[in-house]
Amino acid sequence: MQTTTCQWNKNTGWAFPPGAAKSPQLVLYFGGLSTFSEHATALQELLARFPQAAVCGCSTAGEILGHRVQDDSVVAALVEFKTTKVRAVAEHAAAATDSEAVGRRAAARLNAPDLRHVLLLSDGLHINGTALVRGMRETLAPEIAITGGMAGDAARFQKTLVGLGSEVSEAQIVAIGLYGNDLVVGFGSRGGWEGFGPRRRITRSEGNVLFELDDQPALALYKRYLGERAAGLPATGLLFPLELTEGPADTDGVVRTILAVDEDRQSLTFAGDLPQKQYVRLMKATDEQIVGGAAAAGTEAAANSIPSNSLALMVSCVGRRLVLRQRTEEELESALRSLPAKTESIGFYSYGEVCPSKCNGFSELHNQTMTITLISERS
C-alpha cells in the first residue's frame, strides 16, 4: 500500500510530491466550504487526474494534514492498495427521519463476503448520526466496523457538504467499503471530557431533538447553566456538551453536542439521539485532558499490530478545537506520537465522529472525541 498526502494551492493547484501514488483506488479530500464554490477547481483537478479512483470528501471545521490544522484549504490523501478493493456509494436523506433507512441502503449496497471495513462521511446538519450508524450496523455483519465522521462548517452550523465524484451536496452520505484479506485496520476514539453537576432525566425528546429535562424546557435550563455564554448558542454549546447515560449512576456514557437551538419550541438539536428516560449532565475539559485524550486514541488505534506506512484518518470534534484554540495542533502532535512509524495523516474537524465504542464494541456516533482510523495492508 502506498499513501501520498498533498495540499491544493489556488495559485499552483495540487502539489504532488516526487514518487506520489499514480493509480490510487481511493482519494480522500477535505476542505473548507469554499472548496465547493470559490475553489471548485481543486475537486475538478482530482477527478480529471484520477478518473479510476473513488474520489470522496466533505466540508470541514478545519482541515488536518500531518500535525497542522488549517481553514479554507484543501487537503487530500491518495491511497494505492496492492490487493484491497474499494467501492464507494452515496445516499441522500429527504429528512433527518430517513437517516436509519439511508444507513440500511448504503450498507446493503456495500455488503459482500469479503467486506472488511466501512469508512463513513456524512452531512453534519441534516442527518441523525445515531440513526444512520444504527441502520448500517444492523445491516452489516457484526465484525464489520464503521469509522469516520460528520462534515463541518467551521462554527457556523449553516451548511455542510459531502461528495462522491462530481456529486457534491447537502443531506448526503458517502460510505466507502474496503474489501480483502490483506487489509489491516485499527481504530480508537477518546475524549478527555468529564461530567459535572446534577444528572437530569430526559422527560421529552424526539430522536435527536431534546425538549424537556426533569419536565422543564431544555433550552431554558441549558441557558441558565451557560449564563452569559448562552448568547453565542449553538457554537458556545460546544464548550459544554452533555454526557448521556442509561442510568443516573452509570459511569460509561456517550457525549452529545448541540447542533441547533429552537427558541419557539425551547428545544436543542443534537448530532445523535437522546432517548427518553435516559440521563444527561454537563461536561467540561481542560486543554491537558483533551490533548491526553488524543494520545489515548492513537495508542488504542495502534494496538492492532498496524504495519508502518499506514494512513491515519483523524476526525476530531470542532468543540475540542474551540477549547484548545491556539493549542489545537498539540492534540494532533500528541496523537501522531502514538502512531506507527512513517504514518501519513489527514483528516478534519467535524460535527460528530463514528467509531466502535470501547465499552460495548458497537460502532456508534460520538461527539467531542478524537477518532483515529489506521489503514494499511499486510506485506
HELIX and SHEET records of a PDB file:
HELIX    1   1 LEU A   33  PHE A   36  5                                   4    
HELIX    2   2 ALA A   40  ARG A   49  1                                  10    
HELIX    3   3 ALA A   96  ASP A   98  5                                   3    
HELIX    4   4 SER A   99  LEU A  110  1                                  12    
HELIX    5   5 GLY A  129  THR A  139  1                                  11    
HELIX    6   6 ALA A  218  LEU A  226  1                                   9    
HELIX    7   7 GLY A  227  GLY A  232  5                                   6    
HELIX    8   8 ALA A  235  LEU A  239  5                                   5    
HELIX    9   9 ASP A  287  ALA A  301  1                                  15    
HELIX   10  10 ALA A  302  ASN A  304  5                                   3    
HELIX   11  11 VAL A  318  LEU A  324  1                                   7    
HELIX   12  12 ARG A  325  ARG A  327  5                                   3    
HELIX   13  13 THR A  328  LEU A  336  1                                   9    
SHEET    1   A 7 GLY A  13  ALA A  15  0                                        
SHEET    2   A 7 GLN A   2  ASN A   9 -1                                        
SHEET    3   A 7 VAL A  74  GLU A  80 -1                                        
SHEET    4   A 7 LEU A  26  GLY A  31 -1                                        
SHEET    5   A 7 ALA A  54  SER A  59  1                                        
SHEET    6   A 7 VAL A 162  LEU A 164 -1                                        
SHEET    7   A 7 GLU A 167  SER A 169 -1                                        
SHEET    1   B 6 ARG A  68  GLN A  70  0                                        
SHEET    2   B 6 GLU A  63  LEU A  65 -1                                        
SHEET    3   B 6 GLU A 344  SER A 350 -1                                        
SHEET    4   B 6 LEU A 311  CYS A 317  1                                        
SHEET    5   B 6 MET A 370  GLU A 377 -1                                        
SHEET    6   B 6 LEU A 183  ARG A 190 -1                                        
SHEET    1   C 6 LYS A  85  HIS A  92  0                                        
SHEET    2   C 6 GLN A 172  TYR A 179 -1                                        
SHEET    3   C 6 LEU A 115  SER A 122 -1                                        
SHEET    4   C 6 ALA A 145  MET A 150  1                                        
SHEET    5   C 6 GLY A 352  PRO A 356 -1                                        
SHEET    6   C 6 SER A 363  HIS A 366 -1                                        
SHEET    1   D 6 GLN A 216  PRO A 217  0                                        
SHEET    2   D 6 VAL A 209  LEU A 213 -1                                        
SHEET    3   D 6 GLU A 194  GLU A 206 -1                                        
SHEET    4   D 6 TYR A 279  LYS A 284 -1                                        
SHEET    5   D 6 LEU A 242  THR A 245 -1                                        
SHEET    6   D 6 VAL A 254  ARG A 256 -1                                        
SHEET    1   E 4 GLN A 216  PRO A 217  0                                        
SHEET    2   E 4 VAL A 209  LEU A 213 -1                                        
SHEET    3   E 4 SER A 267  PHE A 270 -1                                        
SHEET    4   E 4 ILE A 258  ASP A 262 -1                                        
END                                                                             
